[in-house]
Amino acid sequence: MNKNCAICGKTSTLITPRNKLRGKYNPAEKKRKYPNLQWVLLSSDKTRIKACAKCIKTIAKLKKK
């Protein structure tokens, strides 16, 4: 199962959180952050795609106009 947006291509990113203890930053494990993907039914050709929340909001705004 792909973990990327079918519209904009947004994928996961690797982050490094910083733990501060007694005024010093300690090394922390790297984490992978994933986009907020949802299944969306396209009205044009009735297919389901995975799209990120930002793209879903943009589609909703374009439908209103």
mmCIF file as Biopython writes it, N, C-alpha, C and O atoms, coordinates in Angstrom:
data_model
#
loop_
_atom_site.group_PDB
_atom_site.id
_atom_site.type_symbol
_atom_site.label_atom_id
_atom_site.label_alt_id
_atom_site.label_comp_id
_atom_site.label_asym_id
_atom_site.label_entity_id
_atom_site.label_seq_id
_atom_site.pdbx_PDB_ins_code
_atom_site.Cartn_x
_atom_site.Cartn_y
_atom_site.Cartn_z
_atom_site.occupancy
_atom_site.B_iso_or_equiv
_atom_site.auth_seq_id
_atom_site.auth_asym_id
_atom_site.pdbx_PDB_model_num
ATOM 1   N N  . MET A ? 1  ? 0.846   -1.174 0.000   1.0 0.0 1  A 1 
ATOM 2   C CA . MET A ? 1  ? 0.000   0.000  0.000   1.0 0.0 1  A 1 
ATOM 3   C C  . MET A ? 1  ? 0.896   1.244  0.000   1.0 0.0 1  A 1 
ATOM 4   O O  . MET A ? 1  ? 1.754   1.411  0.867   1.0 0.0 1  A 1 
ATOM 5   N N  . ASN A ? 2  ? 0.678   2.095  -0.975  1.0 0.0 2  A 1 
ATOM 6   C CA . ASN A ? 2  ? 1.485   3.299  -1.079  1.0 0.0 2  A 1 
ATOM 7   C C  . ASN A ? 2  ? 1.129   4.298  0.015   1.0 0.0 2  A 1 
ATOM 8   O O  . ASN A ? 2  ? -0.034  4.443  0.392   1.0 0.0 2  A 1 
ATOM 9   N N  . LYS A ? 3  ? 2.144   4.976  0.513   1.0 0.0 3  A 1 
ATOM 10  C CA . LYS A ? 3  ? 1.929   5.997  1.528   1.0 0.0 3  A 1 
ATOM 11  C C  . LYS A ? 3  ? 2.270   7.358  0.951   1.0 0.0 3  A 1 
ATOM 12  O O  . LYS A ? 3  ? 3.017   8.134  1.547   1.0 0.0 3  A 1 
ATOM 13  N N  . ASN A ? 4  ? 1.707   7.637  -0.230  1.0 0.0 4  A 1 
ATOM 14  C CA . ASN A ? 4  ? 1.895   8.944  -0.826  1.0 0.0 4  A 1 
ATOM 15  C C  . ASN A ? 4  ? 0.595   9.398  -1.476  1.0 0.0 4  A 1 
ATOM 16  O O  . ASN A ? 4  ? -0.261  8.585  -1.823  1.0 0.0 4  A 1 
ATOM 17  N N  . CYS A ? 5  ? 0.465   10.709 -1.634  1.0 0.0 5  A 1 
ATOM 18  C CA . CYS A ? 5  ? -0.738  11.307 -2.196  1.0 0.0 5  A 1 
ATOM 19  C C  . CYS A ? 5  ? -0.744  11.116 -3.705  1.0 0.0 5  A 1 
ATOM 20  O O  . CYS A ? 5  ? 0.270   11.328 -4.370  1.0 0.0 5  A 1 
ATOM 21  N N  . ALA A ? 6  ? -1.900  10.711 -4.245  1.0 0.0 6  A 1 
ATOM 22  C CA . ALA A ? 6  ? -2.006  10.486 -5.684  1.0 0.0 6  A 1 
ATOM 23  C C  . ALA A ? 6  ? -2.102  11.793 -6.456  1.0 0.0 6  A 1 
ATOM 24  O O  . ALA A ? 6  ? -1.865  11.805 -7.664  1.0 0.0 6  A 1 
ATOM 25  N N  . ILE A ? 7  ? -2.442  12.891 -5.795  1.0 0.0 7  A 1 
ATOM 26  C CA . ILE A ? 7  ? -2.605  14.174 -6.480  1.0 0.0 7  A 1 
ATOM 27  C C  . ILE A ? 7  ? -1.309  14.984 -6.457  1.0 0.0 7  A 1 
ATOM 28  O O  . ILE A ? 7  ? -0.790  15.354 -7.511  1.0 0.0 7  A 1 
ATOM 29  N N  . CYS A ? 8  ? -0.789  15.260 -5.268  1.0 0.0 8  A 1 
ATOM 30  C CA . CYS A ? 8  ? 0.394   16.131 -5.176  1.0 0.0 8  A 1 
ATOM 31  C C  . CYS A ? 8  ? 1.692   15.353 -4.994  1.0 0.0 8  A 1 
ATOM 32  O O  . CYS A ? 8  ? 2.772   15.920 -5.161  1.0 0.0 8  A 1 
ATOM 33  N N  . GLY A ? 9  ? 1.610   14.074 -4.657  1.0 0.0 9  A 1 
ATOM 34  C CA . GLY A ? 9  ? 2.807   13.263 -4.498  1.0 0.0 9  A 1 
ATOM 35  C C  . GLY A ? 9  ? 3.492   13.407 -3.158  1.0 0.0 9  A 1 
ATOM 36  O O  . GLY A ? 9  ? 4.648   13.011 -3.008  1.0 0.0 9  A 1 
ATOM 37  N N  . LYS A ? 10 ? 2.797   13.969 -2.178  1.0 0.0 10 A 1 
ATOM 38  C CA . LYS A ? 10 ? 3.387   14.139 -0.849  1.0 0.0 10 A 1 
ATOM 39  C C  . LYS A ? 10 ? 3.702   12.777 -0.243  1.0 0.0 10 A 1 
ATOM 40  O O  . LYS A ? 10 ? 2.872   11.869 -0.268  1.0 0.0 10 A 1 
ATOM 41  N N  . THR A ? 11 ? 4.921   12.642 0.307   1.0 0.0 11 A 1 
ATOM 42  C CA . THR A ? 11 ? 5.351   11.382 0.902   1.0 0.0 11 A 1 
ATOM 43  C C  . THR A ? 11 ? 5.802   11.629 2.335   1.0 0.0 11 A 1 
ATOM 44  O O  . THR A ? 11 ? 5.671   12.735 2.858   1.0 0.0 11 A 1 
ATOM 45  N N  . SER A ? 12 ? 6.328   10.598 2.953   1.0 0.0 12 A 1 
ATOM 46  C CA . SER A ? 12 ? 6.772   10.712 4.335   1.0 0.0 12 A 1 
ATOM 47  C C  . SER A ? 12 ? 8.062   11.517 4.418   1.0 0.0 12 A 1 
ATOM 48  O O  . SER A ? 12 ? 8.812   11.620 3.447   1.0 0.0 12 A 1 
ATOM 49  N N  . THR A ? 13 ? 8.309   12.091 5.605   1.0 0.0 13 A 1 
ATOM 50  C CA . THR A ? 13 ? 9.547   12.833 5.844   1.0 0.0 13 A 1 
ATOM 51  C C  . THR A ? 13 ? 10.204  12.293 7.102   1.0 0.0 13 A 1 
ATOM 52  O O  . THR A ? 13 ? 9.535   11.763 7.989   1.0 0.0 13 A 1 
ATOM 53  N N  . LEU A ? 14 ? 11.501  12.430 7.167   1.0 0.0 14 A 1 
ATOM 54  C CA . LEU A ? 14 ? 12.272  11.965 8.304   1.0 0.0 14 A 1 
ATOM 55  C C  . LEU A ? 14 ? 12.588  13.167 9.191   1.0 0.0 14 A 1 
ATOM 56  O O  . LEU A ? 14 ? 13.163  14.149 8.722   1.0 0.0 14 A 1 
ATOM 57  N N  . ILE A ? 15 ? 12.215  13.094 10.472  1.0 0.0 15 A 1 
ATOM 58  C CA . ILE A ? 15 ? 12.471  14.193 11.393  1.0 0.0 15 A 1 
ATOM 59  C C  . ILE A ? 15 ? 13.357  13.706 12.536  1.0 0.0 15 A 1 
ATOM 60  O O  . ILE A ? 15 ? 13.427  12.512 12.828  1.0 0.0 15 A 1 
ATOM 61  N N  . THR A ? 16 ? 14.024  14.655 13.171  1.0 0.0 16 A 1 
ATOM 62  C CA . THR A ? 16 ? 14.841  14.357 14.333  1.0 0.0 16 A 1 
ATOM 63  C C  . THR A ? 16 ? 14.362  15.228 15.489  1.0 0.0 16 A 1 
ATOM 64  O O  . THR A ? 16 ? 14.701  16.410 15.553  1.0 0.0 16 A 1 
ATOM 65  N N  . PRO A ? 17 ? 13.573  14.653 16.407  1.0 0.0 17 A 1 
ATOM 66  C CA . PRO A ? 17 ? 13.139  15.441 17.550  1.0 0.0 17 A 1 
ATOM 67  C C  . PRO A ? 17 ? 14.313  15.734 18.480  1.0 0.0 17 A 1 
ATOM 68  O O  . PRO A ? 17 ? 15.267  14.959 18.556  1.0 0.0 17 A 1 
ATOM 69  N N  . ARG A ? 18 ? 14.233  16.843 19.174  1.0 0.0 18 A 1 
ATOM 70  C CA . ARG A ? 18 ? 15.324  17.229 20.079  1.0 0.0 18 A 1 
ATOM 71  C C  . ARG A ? 18 ? 14.826  17.177 21.513  1.0 0.0 18 A 1 
ATOM 72  O O  . ARG A ? 18 ? 13.879  17.875 21.875  1.0 0.0 18 A 1 
ATOM 73  N N  . ASN A ? 19 ? 15.463  16.350 22.327  1.0 0.0 19 A 1 
ATOM 74  C CA . ASN A ? 19 ? 15.121  16.238 23.736  1.0 0.0 19 A 1 
ATOM 75  C C  . ASN A ? 19 ? 16.033  17.139 24.545  1.0 0.0 19 A 1 
ATOM 76  O O  . ASN A ? 19 ? 17.256  17.008 24.488  1.0 0.0 19 A 1 
ATOM 77  N N  . LYS A ? 20 ? 15.439  18.059 25.303  1.0 0.0 20 A 1 
ATOM 78  C CA . LYS A ? 20 ? 16.245  18.955 26.120  1.0 0.0 20 A 1 
ATOM 79  C C  . LYS A ? 20 ? 16.160  18.511 27.574  1.0 0.0 20 A 1 
ATOM 80  O O  . LYS A ? 20 ? 15.071  18.345 28.125  1.0 0.0 20 A 1 
ATOM 81  N N  . LEU A ? 21 ? 17.330  18.319 28.187  1.0 0.0 21 A 1 
ATOM 82  C CA . LEU A ? 21 ? 17.390  17.893 29.570  1.0 0.0 21 A 1 
ATOM 83  C C  . LEU A ? 21 ? 18.554  18.618 30.242  1.0 0.0 21 A 1 
ATOM 84  O O  . LEU A ? 21 ? 19.699  18.503 29.805  1.0 0.0 21 A 1 
ATOM 85  N N  . ARG A ? 22 ? 18.263  19.347 31.281  1.0 0.0 22 A 1 
ATOM 86  C CA . ARG A ? 22 ? 19.262  20.115 32.034  1.0 0.0 22 A 1 
ATOM 87  C C  . ARG A ? 22 ? 20.043  21.078 31.145  1.0 0.0 22 A 1 
ATOM 88  O O  . ARG A ? 22 ? 21.257  21.218 31.292  1.0 0.0 22 A 1 
ATOM 89  N N  . GLY A ? 23 ? 19.355  21.733 30.235  1.0 0.0 23 A 1 
ATOM 90  C CA . GLY A ? 23 ? 19.978  22.748 29.393  1.0 0.0 23 A 1 
ATOM 91  C C  . GLY A ? 23 ? 20.750  22.211 28.210  1.0 0.0 23 A 1 
ATOM 92  O O  . GLY A ? 23 ? 21.305  22.993 27.438  1.0 0.0 23 A 1 
ATOM 93  N N  . LYS A ? 24 ? 20.804  20.897 28.042  1.0 0.0 24 A 1 
ATOM 94  C CA . LYS A ? 24 ? 21.544  20.295 26.924  1.0 0.0 24 A 1 
ATOM 95  C C  . LYS A ? 24 ? 20.567  19.530 26.037  1.0 0.0 24 A 1 
ATOM 96  O O  . LYS A ? 24 ? 19.587  18.965 26.522  1.0 0.0 24 A 1 
ATOM 97  N N  . TYR A ? 25 ? 20.841  19.517 24.745  1.0 0.0 25 A 1 
ATOM 98  C CA . TYR A ? 25 ? 20.046  18.738 23.815  1.0 0.0 25 A 1 
ATOM 99  C C  . TYR A ? 25 ? 20.664  17.349 23.678  1.0 0.0 25 A 1 
ATOM 100 O O  . TYR A ? 25 ? 21.834  17.211 23.320  1.0 0.0 25 A 1 
ATOM 101 N N  . ASN A ? 26 ? 19.878  16.342 23.961  1.0 0.0 26 A 1 
ATOM 102 C CA . ASN A ? 26 ? 20.353  14.965 23.903  1.0 0.0 26 A 1 
ATOM 103 C C  . ASN A ? 26 ? 20.027  14.351 22.545  1.0 0.0 26 A 1 
ATOM 104 O O  . ASN A ? 26 ? 19.043  14.737 21.912  1.0 0.0 26 A 1 
ATOM 105 N N  . PRO A ? 27 ? 20.821  13.423 22.102  1.0 0.0 27 A 1 
ATOM 106 C CA . PRO A ? 27 ? 20.499  12.763 20.834  1.0 0.0 27 A 1 
ATOM 107 C C  . PRO A ? 27 ? 19.186  11.987 20.956  1.0 0.0 27 A 1 
ATOM 108 O O  . PRO A ? 27 ? 18.892  11.390 21.992  1.0 0.0 27 A 1 
ATOM 109 N N  . ALA A ? 28 ? 18.424  12.009 19.898  1.0 0.0 28 A 1 
ATOM 110 C CA . ALA A ? 28 ? 17.142  11.310 19.889  1.0 0.0 28 A 1 
ATOM 111 C C  . ALA A ? 28 ? 17.050  10.505 18.606  1.0 0.0 28 A 1 
ATOM 112 O O  . ALA A ? 28 ? 17.719  10.803 17.617  1.0 0.0 28 A 1 
ATOM 113 N N  . GLU A ? 29 ? 16.212  9.485  18.638  1.0 0.0 29 A 1 
ATOM 114 C CA . GLU A ? 29 ? 16.036  8.643  17.461  1.0 0.0 29 A 1 
ATOM 115 C C  . GLU A ? 29 ? 15.300  9.416  16.373  1.0 0.0 29 A 1 
ATOM 116 O O  . GLU A ? 29 ? 14.488  10.296 16.657  1.0 0.0 29 A 1 
ATOM 117 N N  . LYS A ? 30 ? 15.595  9.076  15.144  1.0 0.0 30 A 1 
ATOM 118 C CA . LYS A ? 30 ? 14.905  9.691  14.016  1.0 0.0 30 A 1 
ATOM 119 C C  . LYS A ? 30 ? 13.524  9.065  13.894  1.0 0.0 30 A 1 
ATOM 120 O O  . LYS A ? 30 ? 13.346  7.870  14.128  1.0 0.0 30 A 1 
ATOM 121 N N  . LYS A ? 31 ? 12.548  9.892  13.522  1.0 0.0 31 A 1 
ATOM 122 C CA . LYS A ? 31 ? 11.181  9.415  13.349  1.0 0.0 31 A 1 
ATOM 123 C C  . LYS A ? 31 ? 10.723  9.717  11.932  1.0 0.0 31 A 1 
ATOM 124 O O  . LYS A ? 31 ? 11.194  10.660 11.297  1.0 0.0 31 A 1 
ATOM 125 N N  . ARG A ? 32 ? 9.807   8.908  11.453  1.0 0.0 32 A 1 
ATOM 126 C CA . ARG A ? 32 ? 9.239   9.129  10.124  1.0 0.0 32 A 1 
ATOM 127 C C  . ARG A ? 32 ? 7.806   9.623  10.295  1.0 0.0 32 A 1 
ATOM 128 O O  . ARG A ? 32 ? 6.985   8.970  10.940  1.0 0.0 32 A 1 
ATOM 129 N N  . LYS A ? 33 ? 7.515   10.782 9.711   1.0 0.0 33 A 1 
ATOM 130 C CA . LYS A ? 33 ? 6.176   11.358 9.758   1.0 0.0 33 A 1 
ATOM 131 C C  . LYS A ? 33 ? 5.489   11.102 8.429   1.0 0.0 33 A 1 
ATOM 132 O O  . LYS A ? 33 ? 6.064   11.332 7.365   1.0 0.0 33 A 1 
ATOM 133 N N  . TYR A ? 34 ? 4.249   10.622 8.500   1.0 0.0 34 A 1 
ATOM 134 C CA . TYR A ? 34 ? 3.491   10.294 7.301   1.0 0.0 34 A 1 
ATOM 135 C C  . TYR A ? 34 ? 2.407   11.338 7.059   1.0 0.0 34 A 1 
ATOM 136 O O  . TYR A ? 34 ? 1.899   11.924 8.015   1.0 0.0 34 A 1 
ATOM 137 N N  . PRO A ? 35 ? 2.043   11.582 5.807   1.0 0.0 35 A 1 
ATOM 138 C CA . PRO A ? 35 ? 0.976   12.535 5.507   1.0 0.0 35 A 1 
ATOM 139 C C  . PRO A ? 35 ? -0.382  11.965 5.911   1.0 0.0 35 A 1 
ATOM 140 O O  . PRO A ? 35 ? -0.546  10.752 6.041   1.0 0.0 35 A 1 
ATOM 141 N N  . ASN A ? 36 ? -1.345  12.854 6.104   1.0 0.0 36 A 1 
ATOM 142 C CA . ASN A ? 36 ? -2.699  12.470 6.491   1.0 0.0 36 A 1 
ATOM 143 C C  . ASN A ? 36 ? -3.455  12.048 5.232   1.0 0.0 36 A 1 
ATOM 144 O O  . ASN A ? 36 ? -4.111  12.865 4.585   1.0 0.0 36 A 1 
ATOM 145 N N  . LEU A ? 37 ? -3.355  10.755 4.896   1.0 0.0 37 A 1 
ATOM 146 C CA . LEU A ? 37 ? -3.982  10.243 3.671   1.0 0.0 37 A 1 
ATOM 147 C C  . LEU A ? 37 ? -5.357  9.673  3.959   1.0 0.0 37 A 1 
ATOM 148 O O  . LEU A ? 37 ? -5.573  8.994  4.962   1.0 0.0 37 A 1 
ATOM 149 N N  . GLN A ? 38 ? -6.285  9.967  3.051   1.0 0.0 38 A 1 
ATOM 150 C CA . GLN A ? 38 ? -7.661  9.492  3.161   1.0 0.0 38 A 1 
ATOM 151 C C  . GLN A ? 38 ? -8.085  8.946  1.800   1.0 0.0 38 A 1 
ATOM 152 O O  . GLN A ? 38 ? -7.592  9.388  0.763   1.0 0.0 38 A 1 
ATOM 153 N N  . TRP A ? 39 ? -8.997  7.991  1.815   1.0 0.0 39 A 1 
ATOM 154 C CA . TRP A ? 39 ? -9.573  7.506  0.564   1.0 0.0 39 A 1 
ATOM 155 C C  . TRP A ? 39 ? -10.613 8.511  0.096   1.0 0.0 39 A 1 
ATOM 156 O O  . TRP A ? 39 ? -11.456 8.949  0.880   1.0 0.0 39 A 1 
ATOM 157 N N  . VAL A ? 40 ? -10.555 8.881  -1.193  1.0 0.0 40 A 1 
ATOM 158 C CA . VAL A ? 40 ? -11.486 9.857  -1.766  1.0 0.0 40 A 1 
ATOM 159 C C  . VAL A ? 40 ? -12.077 9.263  -3.032  1.0 0.0 40 A 1 
ATOM 160 O O  . VAL A ? 40 ? -11.381 8.631  -3.827  1.0 0.0 40 A 1 
ATOM 161 N N  . LEU A ? 41 ? -13.370 9.476  -3.205  1.0 0.0 41 A 1 
ATOM 162 C CA . LEU A ? 41 ? -14.053 9.020  -4.409  1.0 0.0 41 A 1 
ATOM 163 C C  . LEU A ? 41 ? -14.141 10.190 -5.367  1.0 0.0 41 A 1 
ATOM 164 O O  . LEU A ? 41 ? -14.782 11.197 -5.064  1.0 0.0 41 A 1 
ATOM 165 N N  . LEU A ? 42 ? -13.502 10.067 -6.521  1.0 0.0 42 A 1 
ATOM 166 C CA . LEU A ? 42 ? -13.548 11.128 -7.523  1.0 0.0 42 A 1 
ATOM 167 C C  . LEU A ? 42 ? -14.875 11.059 -8.267  1.0 0.0 42 A 1 
ATOM 168 O O  . LEU A ? 42 ? -15.285 9.995  -8.730  1.0 0.0 42 A 1 
ATOM 169 N N  . SER A ? 43 ? -15.539 12.203 -8.376  1.0 0.0 43 A 1 
ATOM 170 C CA . SER A ? 43 ? -16.854 12.221 -9.020  1.0 0.0 43 A 1 
ATOM 171 C C  . SER A ? 43 ? -16.757 12.146 -10.539 1.0 0.0 43 A 1 
ATOM 172 O O  . SER A ? 43 ? -17.726 11.786 -11.208 1.0 0.0 43 A 1 
ATOM 173 N N  . SER A ? 44 ? -15.586 12.487 -11.087 1.0 0.0 44 A 1 
ATOM 174 C CA . SER A ? 44 ? -15.467 12.509 -12.546 1.0 0.0 44 A 1 
ATOM 175 C C  . SER A ? 44 ? -15.518 11.106 -13.151 1.0 0.0 44 A 1 
ATOM 176 O O  . SER A ? 44 ? -16.252 10.873 -14.111 1.0 0.0 44 A 1 
ATOM 177 N N  . ASP A ? 45 ? -14.745 10.172 -12.598 1.0 0.0 45 A 1 
ATOM 178 C CA . ASP A ? 45 ? -14.731 8.827  -13.176 1.0 0.0 45 A 1 
ATOM 179 C C  . ASP A ? 45 ? -14.996 7.728  -12.143 1.0 0.0 45 A 1 
ATOM 180 O O  . ASP A ? 45 ? -14.743 6.554  -12.414 1.0 0.0 45 A 1 
ATOM 181 N N  . LYS A ? 46 ? -15.497 8.092  -10.975 1.0 0.0 46 A 1 
ATOM 182 C CA . LYS A ? 46 ? -15.915 7.128  -9.938  1.0 0.0 46 A 1 
ATOM 183 C C  . LYS A ? 46 ? -14.802 6.179  -9.511  1.0 0.0 46 A 1 
ATOM 184 O O  . LYS A ? 46 ? -15.040 4.985  -9.327  1.0 0.0 46 A 1 
ATOM 185 N N  . THR A ? 47 ? -13.579 6.708  -9.353  1.0 0.0 47 A 1 
ATOM 186 C CA . THR A ? 47 ? -12.472 5.897  -8.867  1.0 0.0 47 A 1 
ATOM 187 C C  . THR A ? 47 ? -12.056 6.377  -7.498  1.0 0.0 47 A 1 
ATOM 188 O O  . THR A ? 47 ? -12.205 7.551  -7.158  1.0 0.0 47 A 1 
ATOM 189 N N  . ARG A ? 48 ? -11.529 5.444  -6.713  1.0 0.0 48 A 1 
ATOM 190 C CA . ARG A ? 48 ? -11.045 5.789  -5.377  1.0 0.0 48 A 1 
ATOM 191 C C  . ARG A ? 48 ? -9.546  6.005  -5.440  1.0 0.0 48 A 1 
ATOM 192 O O  . ARG A ? 48 ? -8.816  5.214  -6.038  1.0 0.0 48 A 1 
ATOM 193 N N  . ILE A ? 49 ? -9.089  7.097  -4.810  1.0 0.0 49 A 1 
ATOM 194 C CA . ILE A ? 49 ? -7.656  7.376  -4.735  1.0 0.0 49 A 1 
ATOM 195 C C  . ILE A ? 49 ? -7.318  7.764  -3.308  1.0 0.0 49 A 1 
ATOM 196 O O  . ILE A ? 49 ? -8.195  8.118  -2.521  1.0 0.0 49 A 1 
ATOM 197 N N  . LYS A ? 50 ? -6.034  7.693  -2.987  1.0 0.0 50 A 1 
ATOM 198 C CA . LYS A ? 50 ? -5.565  8.171  -1.697  1.0 0.0 50 A 1 
ATOM 199 C C  . LYS A ? 50 ? -5.053  9.594  -1.885  1.0 0.0 50 A 1 
ATOM 200 O O  . LYS A ? 50 ? -4.155  9.839  -2.690  1.0 0.0 50 A 1 
ATOM 201 N N  . ALA A ? 51 ? -5.638  10.538 -1.126  1.0 0.0 51 A 1 
ATOM 202 C CA . ALA A ? 51 ? -5.235  11.934 -1.231  1.0 0.0 51 A 1 
ATOM 203 C C  . ALA A ? 51 ? -4.981  12.476 0.166   1.0 0.0 51 A 1 
ATOM 204 O O  . ALA A ? 51 ? -5.604  12.043 1.135   1.0 0.0 51 A 1 
ATOM 205 N N  . CYS A ? 52 ? -4.055  13.433 0.261   1.0 0.0 52 A 1 
ATOM 206 C CA . CYS A ? 52 ? -3.769  14.040 1.555   1.0 0.0 52 A 1 
ATOM 207 C C  . CYS A ? 52 ? -4.889  15.032 1.901   1.0 0.0 52 A 1 
ATOM 208 O O  . CYS A ? 52 ? -5.661  15.440 1.033   1.0 0.0 52 A 1 
ATOM 209 N N  . ALA A ? 53 ? -4.962  15.405 3.166   1.0 0.0 53 A 1 
ATOM 210 C CA . ALA A ? 53 ? -6.035  16.267 3.647   1.0 0.0 53 A 1 
ATOM 211 C C  . ALA A ? 53 ? -6.013  17.627 2.958   1.0 0.0 53 A 1 
ATOM 212 O O  . ALA A ? 53 ? -7.069  18.207 2.700   1.0 0.0 53 A 1 
ATOM 213 N N  . LYS A ? 54 ? -4.822  18.141 2.658   1.0 0.0 54 A 1 
ATOM 214 C CA . LYS A ? 54 ? -4.717  19.441 1.999   1.0 0.0 54 A 1 
ATOM 215 C C  . LYS A ? 54 ? -5.331  19.396 0.599   1.0 0.0 54 A 1 
ATOM 216 O O  . LYS A ? 54 ? -6.020  20.333 0.195   1.0 0.0 54 A 1 
ATOM 217 N N  . CYS A ? 55 ? -5.089  18.330 -0.130  1.0 0.0 55 A 1 
ATOM 218 C CA . CYS A ? 55 ? -5.661  18.194 -1.470  1.0 0.0 55 A 1 
ATOM 219 C C  . CYS A ? 55 ? -7.177  18.020 -1.409  1.0 0.0 55 A 1 
ATOM 220 O O  . CYS A ? 55 ? -7.894  18.533 -2.269  1.0 0.0 55 A 1 
ATOM 221 N N  . ILE A ? 56 ? -7.669  17.302 -0.403  1.0 0.0 56 A 1 
ATOM 222 C CA . ILE A ? 56 ? -9.108  17.112 -0.250  1.0 0.0 56 A 1 
ATOM 223 C C  . ILE A ? 56 ? -9.787  18.454 0.006   1.0 0.0 56 A 1 
ATOM 224 O O  . ILE A ? 56 ? -10.858 18.717 -0.542  1.0 0.0 56 A 1 
ATOM 225 N N  . LYS A ? 57 ? -9.177  19.309 0.832   1.0 0.0 57 A 1 
ATOM 226 C CA . LYS A ? 57 ? -9.725  20.636 1.099   1.0 0.0 57 A 1 
ATOM 227 C C  . LYS A ? 57 ? -9.735  21.478 -0.165  1.0 0.0 57 A 1 
ATOM 228 O O  . LYS A ? 57 ? -10.696 22.204 -0.421  1.0 0.0 57 A 1 
ATOM 229 N N  . THR A ? 58 ? -8.673  21.388 -0.958  1.0 0.0 58 A 1 
ATOM 230 C CA . THR A ? 58 ? -8.589  22.155 -2.195  1.0 0.0 58 A 1 
ATOM 231 C C  . THR A ? 58 ? -9.659  21.708 -3.182  1.0 0.0 58 A 1 
ATOM 232 O O  . THR A ? 58 ? -10.277 22.541 -3.846  1.0 0.0 58 A 1 
ATOM 233 N N  . ILE A ? 59 ? -9.884  20.396 -3.284  1.0 0.0 59 A 1 
ATOM 234 C CA . ILE A ? 59 ? -10.924 19.876 -4.183  1.0 0.0 59 A 1 
ATOM 235 C C  . ILE A ? 59 ? -12.287 20.384 -3.745  1.0 0.0 59 A 1 
ATOM 236 O O  . ILE A ? 59 ? -13.105 20.762 -4.583  1.0 0.0 59 A 1 
ATOM 237 N N  . ALA A ? 60 ? -12.539 20.399 -2.443  1.0 0.0 60 A 1 
ATOM 238 C CA . ALA A ? 60 ? -13.826 20.871 -1.928  1.0 0.0 60 A 1 
ATOM 239 C C  . ALA A ? 60 ? -14.039 22.351 -2.250  1.0 0.0 60 A 1 
ATOM 240 O O  . ALA A ? 60 ? -15.157 22.763 -2.559  1.0 0.0 60 A 1 
ATOM 241 N N  . LYS A ? 61 ? -12.968 23.153 -2.179  1.0 0.0 61 A 1 
ATOM 242 C CA . LYS A ? 61 ? -13.079 24.571 -2.507  1.0 0.0 61 A 1 
ATOM 243 C C  . LYS A ? 61 ? -13.363 24.776 -3.993  1.0 0.0 61 A 1 
ATOM 244 O O  . LYS A ? 61 ? -14.142 25.654 -4.360  1.0 0.0 61 A 1 
ATOM 245 N N  . LEU A ? 62 ? -12.733 23.968 -4.848  1.0 0.0 62 A 1 
ATOM 246 C CA . LEU A ? 62 ? -12.940 24.098 -6.283  1.0 0.0 62 A 1 
ATOM 247 C C  . LEU A ? 62 ? -14.347 23.671 -6.691  1.0 0.0 62 A 1 
ATOM 248 O O  . LEU A ? 62 ? -14.902 24.208 -7.649  1.0 0.0 62 A 1 
ATOM 249 N N  . LYS A ? 63 ? -14.927 22.713 -5.975  1.0 0.0 63 A 1 
ATOM 250 C CA . LYS A ? 63 ? -16.288 22.262 -6.277  1.0 0.0 63 A 1 
ATOM 251 C C  . LYS A ? 63 ? -17.314 23.349 -5.957  1.0 0.0 63 A 1 
ATOM 252 O O  . LYS A ? 63 ? -18.343 23.445 -6.625  1.0 0.0 63 A 1 
ATOM 253 N N  . LYS A ? 64 ? -17.038 24.175 -4.931  1.0 0.0 64 A 1 
ATOM 254 C CA . LYS A ? 64 ? -17.972 25.229 -4.550  1.0 0.0 64 A 1 
ATOM 255 C C  . LYS A ? 64 ? -18.095 26.298 -5.631  1.0 0.0 64 A 1 
ATOM 256 O O  . LYS A ? 64 ? -19.166 26.874 -5.824  1.0 0.0 64 A 1 
ATOM 257 N N  . LYS A ? 65 ? -16.990 26.562 -6.337  1.0 0.0 65 A 1 
ATOM 258 C CA . LYS A ? 65 ? -17.002 27.634 -7.344  1.0 0.0 65 A 1 
ATOM 259 C C  . LYS A ? 65 ? -17.703 27.243 -8.598  1.0 0.0 65 A 1 
ATOM 260 O O  . LYS A ? 65 ? -17.791 28.042 -9.530  1.0 0.0 65 A 1 
#
